Amino acid sequence: MERTRAAARMGALALAGLACSAPGALASSKPVCPGPAALDNARCFAHVRTDSHGNPSAARSPNGYGPAQFHGAYGLPNVYPSTAPAQTIAVVDAYDAPTIRNDLSVYDQTFGIPDLPTCASPTSLGACFVKVNQSGGTASYPSRNAGWALEISLDIETAHEICQNCKVLLVEANSSQGRDLDAAEDTAYALGATEISNSWGTSGEYSGEVSENSSHFNHPGVAITVASGDNGYGSFGFPAASPDVIDAGGTTLGVSKQSNGTYAWASETTWSGAGSGCSNYFSAQPWQTLLSNWPATGCQSLRGVADVAADADPNTGAAVYDTTKYQGLSGWYPVGGTSLAAPLIAAVYALAGNAAPQEYPAKLPYSNRSSLHDVTSGASTGNCATIMCRPAVGYDGPSGVGSPNGLGAF
C-alpha cells in the first residue's frame, strides 16, 4: 500500500506537466500484442507509443490524455444518473494482469478520481471492481501475458475514468483462442453486464463466425462494443464483423485547455489505422442500409464497419498505468488503438444507461446522429473507391456516424 501511495504522489506531482499531444505531433508506435497464430485466434488492438529506438515510452508520470481531457472533449458527466439501472461494464480480455488491482488504485489516486473498492463477490452490486476467470471464479486465473496485461490496464482504467460510479468486471480468458474468449464473453453476460467491451479480434473473417456470433454476441439489451481493428481498410475480423455489436472505429482527437482549466473538443479526424470495410458474411442491419449515403459505401447489403468512433491515435492516446513489466519496463505508457475506443464507447453507453430497453443498442447512435461529432476529414484507412476507407459527411467506414458529443446519441 505504501508503494501505491508513493507512486500516486509521484504521478500527482507530474500532472501539471501532463503531455496532451497535439494531433500534428507525430510519433512512432507499435502493436502491444503479436499477431494471432491461427485464424480463430485473436490479438489485442492496443498500440503503445515508442521512443526513437522503438522501445515503449514508459515513464514515471502520465504522458497522454486522462479523465479531464476525455470528459471535456466528449462532453461527458462522470457518473450515470440515479434514475438509470445499475451499470456494470464488463471487460473481456485474454490472460492475466496480476497487478491490475493495484494499478487501478494508482491511476485513480494520480488523477484524483474515486477509487473503486474490490467487490465482495462477482455478483456484488454498486461501484466496485472485480476480476474473474472465464468460468466466473476468483480462486485462480490464467497465465500472465505482458502484452495483454497492458491492454487490460488500458481497458479497465478507461472504463472507470469515463463512468466513475459503474461496477467494472474484468473477465480473463484462458488464452486468446476463440473458444476461450467466447467462454469469457458468456460469463460477462451471465454475471449481469449491461455493457461488454472487447478490445480484440481476429486478423480476418471466417465462415464459422456466423454461428459463433449467434451463440455468444447476440444479446438484446446489452451494449457490446468491439474494437474495429488497427490495420486499416479491409483488415478487420471477428467479432467486429458482427452486425449485433457496436463497432468502435478510431480518430485523432484534439483538445484545447480553457481559461478555467477545463478541456474542450478542438478537432477530430479519422485515424489511418482504424479498421473499416464491408463484411464478407454478415448482412447490414436496417439502420445502416437506410442511411442517406449508404450507396456510397459500396457494401450494398453487407454489414459495414464501423458504427461510431472515439480517440484511437497513439499520438493522442490515453495515459495508462501498468506495473506488469512489458518488455522489461513498467509505469506510465501512452497507449492508443481502437482498443482505447472500445471501452470508452462502452462507458459512454453506461453513462447514458439506455441500453437495456433496446433490442440492439447499436441502433441508438444511428437514430441520434445530430448528437455526435461528425468526423469529416482526416487520413484514409487504405485504398478504395468508396467512403469505407475515407472520411465523409455523415457515415463513413473509419468513424461510422461519429464520436460522442454528450450523451444524446446513446
C-alpha positions as CSV (number, residue, x, y, z in Angstrom):
1,M,0.0,0.0,0.0
2,E,2.9,2.4,0.7
3,R,4.2,1.7,-2.7
4,T,0.8,2.6,-4.1
5,R,0.7,5.9,-2.3
6,A,4.3,6.7,-3.3
7,A,3.5,6.1,-6.9
8,A,0.4,8.1,-6.7
9,R,2.3,11.0,-5.2
10,M,4.9,11.0,-8.0
11,G,2.1,10.9,-10.6
12,A,0.2,13.7,-8.9
13,L,3.2,15.9,-8.9
14,A,3.6,15.4,-12.6
15,L,0.0,16.2,-13.6
16,A,0.8,19.8,-14.1
17,G,3.1,18.8,-16.9
18,L,0.8,16.1,-18.3
19,A,1.6,15.8,-22.0
20,C,-1.5,16.2,-24.1
21,S,-0.2,15.6,-27.6
22,A,-1.4,17.8,-30.4
23,P,-2.8,15.9,-33.4
24,G,0.1,17.1,-35.6
25,A,2.8,15.8,-33.3
26,L,3.7,12.5,-34.9
27,A,5.5,9.8,-33.1
28,S,6.1,6.1,-33.6
29,S,4.0,3.3,-32.1
30,K,3.8,-0.4,-32.2
31,P,1.1,-3.1,-31.5
32,V,1.2,-4.4,-28.0
33,C,0.0,-7.9,-28.9
34,P,1.6,-10.1,-31.5
35,G,-0.4,-11.3,-34.5
36,P,-2.6,-14.3,-34.0
37,A,-1.1,-17.7,-34.7
38,A,-4.3,-19.1,-36.3
39,L,-7.4,-17.8,-38.0
40,D,-9.7,-18.2,-34.9
41,N,-7.2,-16.7,-32.5
42,A,-7.4,-13.1,-31.6
43,R,-4.9,-10.3,-30.8
44,C,-5.5,-7.2,-28.8
45,F,-5.6,-3.9,-30.6
46,A,-3.6,-1.6,-28.3
47,H,-0.8,0.4,-29.8
48,V,1.9,1.9,-27.4
49,R,3.9,4.9,-28.4
50,T,7.6,4.3,-28.8
51,D,10.8,6.2,-28.5
52,S,13.4,6.8,-31.2
53,H,14.8,3.3,-30.5
54,G,11.5,1.6,-30.9
55,N,11.1,0.9,-27.1
56,P,7.8,1.5,-25.3
57,S,7.6,5.0,-23.9
58,A,7.3,4.1,-20.2
59,A,7.7,6.9,-17.8
60,R,7.3,7.8,-14.1
61,S,4.4,10.2,-14.7
62,P,1.4,10.3,-17.0
63,N,2.0,11.0,-20.7
64,G,-1.3,11.2,-22.6
65,Y,-4.9,12.1,-22.1
66,G,-6.6,11.5,-18.8
67,P,-10.1,11.9,-17.4
68,A,-10.2,15.7,-17.8
69,Q,-9.3,15.6,-21.5
70,F,-11.8,12.8,-22.4
71,H,-14.7,14.2,-20.3
72,G,-14.1,17.7,-21.6
73,A,-13.7,16.8,-25.2
74,Y,-16.7,14.5,-25.4
75,G,-18.9,16.5,-23.1
76,L,-19.5,13.7,-20.6
77,P,-20.6,13.6,-17.0
78,N,-18.6,11.5,-14.5
79,V,-21.4,9.2,-13.3
80,Y,-24.6,7.7,-14.6
81,P,-27.8,9.2,-13.2
82,S,-29.6,7.7,-10.2
83,T,-32.7,7.2,-12.4
84,A,-30.8,4.7,-14.6
85,P,-30.5,1.0,-13.7
86,A,-27.3,-0.1,-12.0
87,Q,-24.5,-0.3,-14.6
88,T,-21.8,-3.0,-14.9
89,I,-19.2,-2.6,-17.6
90,A,-17.5,-6.0,-18.3
91,V,-14.1,-6.0,-20.0
92,V,-13.3,-9.3,-21.7
93,D,-9.6,-9.9,-22.4
94,A,-7.2,-12.8,-22.6
95,Y,-4.6,-14.0,-20.0
96,D,-4.0,-12.4,-16.6
97,A,-2.9,-9.0,-15.5
98,P,-1.7,-9.8,-11.9
99,T,-1.1,-6.1,-10.9
100,I,-4.4,-4.6,-12.2
101,R,-6.0,-4.1,-8.8
102,N,-3.0,-2.0,-7.6
103,D,-2.6,-0.3,-10.9
104,L,-6.2,0.9,-11.0
105,S,-5.8,2.4,-7.5
106,V,-2.6,4.3,-8.5
107,Y,-4.4,5.5,-11.6
108,D,-7.3,6.8,-9.6
109,Q,-5.2,8.4,-6.9
110,T,-3.0,10.1,-9.5
111,F,-5.9,11.7,-11.4
112,G,-8.0,12.3,-8.2
113,I,-11.0,10.3,-9.2
114,P,-12.9,7.9,-6.9
115,D,-11.0,4.6,-6.4
116,L,-13.2,1.5,-6.9
117,P,-13.2,-0.8,-3.9
118,T,-12.9,-4.5,-4.6
119,C,-16.2,-6.2,-4.9
120,A,-17.1,-8.7,-2.1
121,S,-18.1,-11.1,-4.9
122,P,-18.6,-11.2,-8.6
123,T,-22.3,-10.6,-8.2
124,S,-21.9,-7.6,-5.8
125,L,-23.9,-4.5,-6.7
126,G,-22.7,-1.0,-6.7
127,A,-19.5,0.7,-7.8
128,C,-16.7,-1.8,-7.3
129,F,-14.0,-3.7,-9.2
130,V,-13.8,-7.5,-9.6
131,K,-11.6,-9.8,-11.6
132,V,-12.8,-13.3,-12.6
133,N,-11.6,-16.1,-14.8
134,Q,-13.5,-17.3,-17.9
135,S,-15.7,-19.5,-15.7
136,G,-16.5,-16.7,-13.3
137,G,-14.3,-17.9,-10.5
138,T,-11.8,-15.9,-8.3
139,A,-9.7,-18.7,-6.9
140,S,-7.4,-19.0,-9.9
141,Y,-6.5,-17.0,-13.0
142,P,-4.9,-17.6,-16.4
143,S,-1.2,-17.3,-17.0
144,R,0.4,-13.9,-17.2
145,N,1.0,-12.2,-20.5
146,A,2.7,-8.8,-20.6
147,G,1.1,-7.5,-23.8
148,W,-2.4,-8.4,-22.8
149,A,-1.7,-7.0,-19.3
150,L,-1.1,-3.6,-20.8
151,E,-4.2,-4.0,-22.8
152,I,-6.2,-4.8,-19.7
153,S,-4.8,-1.8,-17.9
154,L,-5.9,0.4,-20.8
155,D,-9.4,-1.1,-20.8
156,I,-10.1,-1.1,-17.1
157,E,-8.7,2.4,-16.5
158,T,-10.6,3.8,-19.4
159,A,-13.9,2.2,-18.5
160,H,-13.6,3.5,-14.9
161,E,-12.3,7.0,-15.7
162,I,-15.3,7.6,-18.0
163,C,-18.0,6.1,-15.8
164,Q,-16.8,6.6,-12.3
165,N,-19.7,5.0,-10.4
166,C,-20.0,2.0,-12.6
167,K,-19.1,-1.5,-11.5
168,V,-16.2,-2.8,-13.6
169,L,-16.0,-6.5,-14.2
170,L,-12.8,-8.0,-15.7
171,V,-13.2,-11.4,-17.3
172,E,-9.9,-13.1,-18.2
173,A,-10.0,-15.8,-20.8
174,N,-7.5,-18.6,-20.5
175,S,-6.0,-17.8,-23.8
176,S,-6.5,-15.7,-27.0
177,Q,-8.2,-18.7,-28.7
178,G,-11.7,-18.1,-29.9
179,R,-13.3,-20.8,-27.7
180,D,-11.8,-19.2,-24.5
181,L,-12.7,-15.7,-25.4
182,D,-16.2,-16.9,-26.3
183,A,-16.5,-18.6,-22.9
184,A,-15.4,-15.3,-21.2
185,E,-18.0,-13.4,-23.2
186,D,-20.7,-15.8,-22.0
187,T,-19.5,-15.3,-18.4
188,A,-19.6,-11.5,-18.7
189,Y,-23.2,-11.8,-19.9
190,A,-24.2,-14.3,-17.2
191,L,-22.8,-12.0,-14.5
192,G,-25.2,-9.3,-15.5
193,A,-23.1,-6.9,-17.6
194,T,-25.0,-4.0,-19.0
195,E,-22.1,-3.3,-21.4
196,I,-19.3,-5.6,-22.6
197,S,-16.1,-4.2,-24.1
198,N,-13.9,-6.2,-26.4
199,S,-10.6,-4.7,-27.5
200,W,-9.5,-7.6,-29.6
201,G,-10.4,-9.6,-32.7
202,T,-9.1,-12.0,-35.4
203,S,-7.0,-11.0,-38.3
204,G,-9.7,-11.7,-40.8
205,E,-13.2,-13.2,-41.3
206,Y,-14.1,-16.9,-41.5
207,S,-17.3,-18.8,-42.3
208,G,-17.7,-20.2,-38.7
209,E,-18.1,-16.7,-37.3
210,V,-21.8,-16.6,-38.2
211,S,-22.8,-19.4,-35.9
212,E,-20.3,-18.2,-33.3
213,N,-22.0,-14.8,-33.3
214,S,-25.5,-16.1,-32.7
215,S,-24.2,-18.1,-29.7
216,H,-22.0,-15.6,-28.0
217,F,-22.5,-12.0,-29.2
218,N,-26.2,-11.5,-29.9
219,H,-27.6,-10.3,-26.5
220,P,-30.5,-7.9,-26.8
221,G,-30.4,-5.1,-24.3
222,V,-26.6,-5.3,-23.7
223,A,-24.3,-2.8,-25.4
224,I,-21.4,-4.9,-26.7
225,T,-18.6,-2.8,-28.1
226,V,-15.8,-4.2,-30.3
227,A,-12.6,-2.5,-31.5
228,S,-12.7,-2.2,-35.3
229,G,-9.0,-3.1,-35.6
230,D,-5.8,-1.3,-36.2
231,N,-4.7,-2.3,-39.7
232,G,-7.0,-0.2,-41.7
233,Y,-9.3,-0.9,-44.6
234,G,-10.4,-4.5,-45.2
235,S,-8.3,-5.9,-42.3
236,F,-11.0,-6.3,-39.6
237,G,-12.1,-9.8,-38.4
238,F,-14.5,-11.2,-35.8
239,P,-16.3,-10.1,-33.7
240,A,-16.0,-6.7,-35.4
241,A,-17.9,-8.1,-38.4
242,S,-20.9,-9.0,-36.2
243,P,-24.0,-6.9,-37.1
244,D,-25.2,-7.2,-33.5
245,V,-22.3,-5.3,-31.8
246,I,-21.2,-1.7,-31.7
247,D,-18.0,-1.3,-33.7
248,A,-15.7,1.4,-32.3
249,G,-13.6,3.0,-35.1
250,G,-10.7,5.3,-34.5
251,T,-9.9,9.0,-34.6
252,T,-7.2,11.5,-33.8
253,L,-8.7,13.7,-31.0
254,G,-7.5,17.3,-30.4
255,V,-8.4,19.1,-27.2
256,S,-7.9,22.6,-26.0
257,K,-7.4,23.9,-22.5
258,Q,-9.8,26.6,-21.4
259,S,-9.1,29.6,-19.2
260,N,-10.8,27.9,-16.2
261,G,-8.5,24.8,-16.5
262,T,-11.1,22.5,-18.1
263,Y,-10.7,21.0,-21.6
264,A,-12.9,21.1,-24.7
265,W,-13.1,19.4,-28.0
266,A,-10.9,21.2,-30.5
267,S,-10.8,18.9,-33.6
268,E,-11.2,15.3,-34.6
269,T,-10.1,13.5,-37.7
270,T,-10.1,9.9,-38.9
271,W,-7.1,7.8,-37.8
272,S,-5.3,5.8,-40.6
273,G,-5.1,2.6,-38.6
274,A,-8.9,2.2,-37.9
275,G,-10.4,-1.0,-39.2
276,S,-13.1,-0.4,-41.8
277,G,-14.8,-2.1,-44.7
278,C,-17.6,-4.4,-45.6
279,S,-18.2,-7.9,-44.1
280,N,-17.9,-11.0,-46.2
281,Y,-20.5,-12.9,-44.3
282,F,-23.0,-10.7,-42.4
283,S,-25.8,-8.6,-43.7
284,A,-26.2,-5.0,-42.7
285,Q,-28.8,-4.0,-40.2
286,P,-31.6,-1.7,-41.4
287,W,-30.3,1.3,-39.6
288,Q,-27.2,1.1,-41.8
289,T,-28.9,0.5,-45.2
290,L,-31.4,3.3,-44.5
291,L,-28.6,5.9,-44.3
292,S,-28.9,8.5,-47.0
293,N,-25.3,8.0,-48.1
294,W,-25.3,4.2,-47.7
295,P,-25.0,3.6,-51.5
296,A,-21.6,5.4,-51.4
297,T,-20.2,2.7,-49.1
298,G,-20.3,0.0,-51.9
299,C,-21.3,-2.5,-49.2
300,Q,-24.7,-3.0,-50.7
301,S,-26.5,-5.4,-48.4
302,L,-23.4,-6.3,-46.3
303,R,-22.5,-5.1,-42.8
304,G,-20.3,-2.0,-42.7
305,V,-17.5,-1.4,-40.2
306,A,-17.5,0.8,-38.1
307,D,-20.6,2.2,-36.3
308,V,-19.2,5.0,-34.1
309,A,-15.7,6.2,-33.2
310,A,-13.5,7.7,-30.5
311,D,-9.9,8.6,-29.9
312,A,-7.5,5.8,-31.1
313,D,-4.4,7.5,-32.5
314,P,-1.4,6.7,-30.2
315,N,-0.2,10.3,-30.7
316,T,-3.4,11.5,-28.8
317,G,-3.8,8.3,-26.8
318,A,-4.5,7.7,-23.1
319,A,-2.1,7.7,-20.2
320,V,-2.1,4.2,-18.9
321,Y,-0.5,2.9,-15.7
322,D,0.8,-0.7,-15.7
323,T,3.3,-2.4,-13.4
324,T,3.2,-5.8,-15.0
325,K,6.5,-5.4,-16.8
326,Y,6.2,-5.0,-20.6
327,Q,9.5,-5.5,-22.4
328,G,11.3,-5.0,-19.1
329,L,9.6,-1.7,-18.4
330,S,6.7,-0.5,-16.2
331,G,5.0,2.7,-15.2
332,W,3.0,5.2,-17.3
333,Y,2.6,4.5,-21.1
334,P,0.9,6.5,-23.8
335,V,-1.5,4.0,-25.5
336,G,-3.9,4.2,-28.3
337,G,-5.5,1.9,-30.9
338,T,-9.2,1.1,-31.3
339,S,-8.6,-0.8,-28.1
340,L,-9.0,2.7,-26.4
341,A,-12.2,3.5,-28.4
342,A,-14.0,0.2,-27.4
343,P,-14.0,0.7,-23.6
344,L,-14.5,4.4,-24.0
345,I,-17.7,3.9,-26.0
346,A,-18.9,1.1,-23.7
347,A,-18.6,3.5,-20.7
348,V,-20.5,6.2,-22.6
349,Y,-23.3,3.8,-23.1
350,A,-23.1,3.1,-19.3
351,L,-23.3,6.8,-18.5
352,A,-26.4,7.1,-20.6
353,G,-28.0,4.0,-19.1
354,N,-30.3,3.4,-22.0
355,A,-29.2,0.1,-23.4
356,A,-31.5,-2.3,-21.5
357,P,-34.8,-1.4,-23.3
358,Q,-33.1,-1.7,-26.8
359,E,-33.1,-4.9,-28.7
360,Y,-30.0,-3.6,-30.4
361,P,-28.2,-0.8,-28.6
362,A,-26.1,-0.3,-31.8
363,K,-29.2,1.4,-33.3
364,L,-29.1,4.4,-30.9
365,P,-26.3,6.4,-32.5
366,Y,-27.8,6.0,-35.9
367,S,-31.1,7.3,-34.7
368,N,-29.5,10.3,-33.0
369,R,-26.7,11.3,-35.4
370,S,-27.2,15.1,-34.8
371,S,-25.9,14.5,-31.2
372,L,-22.5,13.2,-32.4
373,H,-19.3,14.9,-33.7
374,D,-19.4,14.1,-37.5
375,V,-15.8,13.3,-38.4
376,T,-15.5,14.6,-41.9
377,S,-11.7,14.9,-42.6
378,G,-8.5,13.1,-41.9
379,A,-6.5,10.1,-43.0
380,S,-7.6,7.3,-45.3
381,T,-7.5,3.8,-43.9
382,G,-6.4,2.3,-47.2
383,N,-7.1,2.2,-50.9
384,C,-10.7,2.0,-52.1
385,A,-13.1,3.9,-54.2
386,T,-15.7,4.4,-51.5
387,I,-16.3,6.1,-48.2
388,M,-15.4,2.9,-46.4
389,C,-11.8,3.9,-46.3
390,R,-12.0,7.7,-46.2
391,P,-13.9,10.3,-44.1
392,A,-17.1,11.7,-45.4
393,V,-20.0,13.9,-44.3
394,G,-22.4,11.6,-42.5
395,Y,-21.5,7.9,-42.3
396,D,-18.1,6.6,-43.3
397,G,-16.1,3.4,-42.6
398,P,-13.3,4.8,-40.3
399,S,-15.6,6.7,-38.0
400,G,-19.1,5.4,-38.5
401,V,-21.7,8.0,-37.8
402,G,-19.3,10.0,-35.5
403,S,-17.9,10.3,-32.0
404,P,-19.6,11.2,-28.7
405,N,-20.8,14.8,-28.2
406,G,-22.5,14.4,-24.8
407,L,-24.9,11.5,-24.2
408,G,-27.7,12.4,-26.6
409,A,-26.8,9.8,-29.2
410,F,-26.6,6.9,-26.6
